[in-house]
Amino acid sequence: MLARTSPLPALAAGLIMCTTYTAVLAEPVSYIVDPKHTYASFEINHLGLSTARGTFDRTSGDIVLDAAAGSGYIEIVIDTASIDTGLAKRDEHLRAEEFFNVDRFPTMKFVATSLQFDGGRPISADGELTMLGKTLPVSLRITHFACGQHPIHDRPVCGADAETRIRRSLWGMTTYVPTIGDEVTIRIGVEAFRLP
């Protein structure tokens, strides 16, 4: 159960955009995730009545993109204790054993080693999500991707939005299914700085 909105969010307003993706990604390029502008969020049905949403506010990770070869690597690590649904009591319940069990499983991780590109732009990432100690395949659809020179830090940066849907019960999180939905929409919004 990941993502408070979005798939990987768009770059900050005022970012100076590159004219082409291929100009930025003509060879393997490594990035480090900016934890201040990277969020995983989730949406899940509540009682068949509404959509409940939340975010995980602490993330880290590494990304390598090689548009010319059509390959890459993505690793996003999420601090499960950083869950934030806007209600402290609910967050404590979600950190407990019957949900994310953060004492035993302090992180969850998405790793992708198979990326698909279209015109030099990554459009999907196939990999695995590890949650509650279980690892299963997951495919992310990349709905937005852009690169440019960060106007404040004066460093090359890329941003993306990605999303997927999972059934939480497959990872062993079965509490309150189906009263609280089994299907979860996960969105990750990422900004990542290019490494020298």
C-alpha positions as CSV (number, residue, x, y, z in Angstrom):
1,M,0.0,0.0,0.0
2,L,2.0,2.9,-1.1
3,A,1.2,6.6,-2.5
4,R,-0.7,11.2,-1.1
5,T,-1.2,11.5,-4.7
6,S,0.6,11.0,-7.9
7,P,2.6,8.4,-9.5
8,L,7.0,9.8,-9.7
9,P,5.5,14.5,-9.0
10,A,6.5,16.9,-11.8
11,L,9.5,19.1,-11.6
12,A,9.2,22.3,-9.6
13,A,7.8,25.4,-11.3
14,G,10.5,27.4,-13.0
15,L,12.6,24.4,-13.9
16,I,14.5,25.0,-17.1
17,M,13.5,22.2,-19.4
18,C,15.8,20.3,-21.8
19,T,14.7,20.4,-25.4
20,T,14.9,16.6,-25.9
21,Y,15.0,13.5,-23.7
22,T,17.7,11.9,-25.8
23,A,20.0,14.9,-25.4
24,V,20.0,14.2,-21.6
25,L,19.9,10.4,-21.9
26,A,22.3,9.6,-24.7
27,E,24.4,7.3,-22.5
28,P,24.0,5.6,-19.1
29,V,23.3,8.3,-16.6
30,S,23.1,7.8,-12.8
31,Y,20.8,9.8,-10.5
32,I,20.3,10.0,-6.7
33,V,16.7,10.5,-5.5
34,D,15.9,13.8,-3.9
35,P,14.1,12.8,-0.7
36,K,12.7,16.3,-0.2
37,H,10.7,16.0,-3.5
38,T,10.0,12.3,-3.8
39,Y,6.8,10.8,-2.3
40,A,5.0,7.5,-2.5
41,S,1.3,7.7,-2.1
42,F,-1.6,5.3,-2.1
43,E,-5.4,5.2,-2.7
44,I,-7.7,2.5,-1.3
45,N,-11.5,2.1,-1.1
46,H,-12.9,2.7,2.3
47,L,-16.2,0.9,3.2
48,G,-17.3,0.9,-0.4
49,L,-18.1,4.6,0.1
50,S,-15.0,6.7,-0.6
51,T,-11.3,6.7,-1.4
52,A,-8.8,6.9,1.4
53,R,-5.4,8.4,0.6
54,G,-2.1,8.7,2.3
55,T,1.6,9.3,1.6
56,F,5.0,8.0,2.8
57,D,7.1,11.0,3.5
58,R,10.6,9.6,3.7
59,T,12.1,7.9,0.6
60,S,15.6,7.3,-0.9
61,G,16.9,5.6,-4.0
62,D,19.1,5.4,-7.0
63,I,18.2,5.5,-10.7
64,V,20.3,4.6,-13.8
65,L,18.9,5.4,-17.3
66,D,20.3,4.4,-20.7
67,A,17.9,5.5,-23.4
68,A,20.2,4.5,-26.2
69,A,20.4,0.9,-24.9
70,G,16.8,0.9,-23.7
71,S,17.8,-0.2,-20.3
72,G,18.1,1.1,-16.8
73,Y,17.7,0.4,-13.1
74,I,15.5,1.9,-10.4
75,E,15.5,1.4,-6.7
76,I,13.1,3.3,-4.4
77,V,13.2,2.6,-0.7
78,I,10.3,3.8,1.4
79,D,10.3,4.3,5.2
80,T,7.1,2.6,6.3
81,A,7.0,4.5,9.6
82,S,6.7,7.7,7.6
83,I,3.1,7.0,6.6
84,D,0.9,10.0,6.8
85,T,-2.9,9.9,6.2
86,G,-3.6,13.2,8.0
87,L,-4.9,11.5,11.2
88,A,-2.3,10.5,13.9
89,K,-4.4,7.7,15.4
90,R,-5.0,6.1,12.0
91,D,-1.3,6.4,11.2
92,E,-0.4,4.6,14.4
93,H,-2.8,1.8,13.6
94,L,-1.3,1.5,10.1
95,R,2.2,1.2,11.6
96,A,1.0,-1.7,13.8
97,E,1.5,-5.4,13.2
98,E,-1.7,-6.0,11.4
99,F,-0.8,-3.5,8.7
100,F,2.7,-2.4,7.9
101,N,4.3,-3.9,11.0
102,V,7.0,-1.2,10.9
103,D,9.0,-2.5,13.9
104,R,9.7,-5.7,12.0
105,F,9.7,-4.3,8.4
106,P,10.9,-0.7,8.6
107,T,11.2,-0.3,4.8
108,M,9.6,-1.5,1.7
109,K,11.4,-1.4,-1.6
110,F,10.7,-1.3,-5.3
111,V,13.5,-2.5,-7.6
112,A,13.2,-2.4,-11.4
113,T,15.8,-3.8,-13.8
114,S,13.6,-3.8,-17.0
115,L,12.7,-0.4,-18.4
116,Q,10.9,0.4,-21.6
117,F,11.5,3.6,-23.6
118,D,9.7,5.5,-26.3
119,G,11.6,8.1,-28.2
120,G,14.2,8.2,-25.4
121,R,11.6,8.6,-22.7
122,P,11.0,5.9,-20.1
123,I,7.4,4.8,-20.2
124,S,7.3,1.7,-17.9
125,A,9.4,-0.2,-15.4
126,D,9.0,-3.8,-14.6
127,G,10.4,-5.0,-11.3
128,E,9.6,-6.3,-7.8
129,L,8.0,-4.8,-4.7
130,T,9.2,-6.1,-1.3
131,M,6.7,-5.4,1.4
132,L,6.2,-7.2,4.7
133,G,9.1,-9.5,3.9
134,K,7.6,-10.8,0.6
135,T,8.8,-9.9,-2.9
136,L,6.5,-10.0,-5.9
137,P,6.5,-8.7,-9.4
138,V,5.1,-5.2,-10.1
139,S,5.0,-3.1,-13.2
140,L,5.0,0.7,-13.0
141,R,3.5,2.9,-15.8
142,I,5.5,6.1,-16.1
143,T,3.0,8.8,-17.0
144,H,5.4,11.8,-16.9
145,F,9.1,12.3,-17.4
146,A,11.1,15.5,-17.8
147,C,14.7,16.7,-17.3
148,G,16.3,20.0,-16.9
149,Q,18.7,22.2,-15.0
150,H,17.5,22.9,-11.4
151,P,17.1,26.7,-11.1
152,I,18.2,26.8,-7.4
153,H,20.8,24.0,-7.1
154,D,22.2,24.5,-10.6
155,R,22.4,20.8,-11.1
156,P,20.9,18.5,-13.8
157,V,17.7,16.9,-12.5
158,C,14.9,14.7,-13.8
159,G,11.4,14.2,-12.5
160,A,8.8,11.5,-13.2
161,D,5.4,10.3,-12.1
162,A,4.7,6.5,-12.0
163,E,1.7,4.4,-10.9
164,T,0.6,0.8,-10.5
165,R,-2.2,-1.2,-8.8
166,I,-1.6,-4.1,-6.5
167,R,-3.7,-6.4,-4.3
168,R,-2.3,-6.0,-0.8
169,S,-3.5,-9.4,0.3
170,L,-0.8,-10.9,-2.0
171,W,1.8,-9.5,0.4
172,G,-0.1,-10.8,3.4
173,M,-1.8,-7.6,4.4
174,T,-5.4,-9.0,4.7
175,T,-6.7,-6.9,7.6
176,Y,-10.3,-5.7,7.0
177,V,-10.5,-7.1,3.4
178,P,-12.9,-6.5,1.7
179,T,-14.4,-3.8,4.0
180,I,-11.2,-1.9,3.4
181,G,-10.3,-2.6,-0.2
182,D,-7.8,-5.2,-1.4
183,E,-6.8,-3.3,-4.5
184,V,-4.5,-0.4,-3.9
185,T,-3.4,2.3,-6.4
186,I,0.2,3.3,-5.8
187,R,1.7,6.4,-7.1
188,I,5.3,7.6,-6.9
189,G,6.4,11.1,-7.6
190,V,10.2,11.4,-8.0
191,E,12.8,14.0,-8.5
192,A,16.4,12.9,-8.8
193,F,19.7,14.7,-9.2
194,R,22.2,13.6,-11.8
195,L,25.4,12.3,-10.3
196,P,28.7,13.7,-11.6
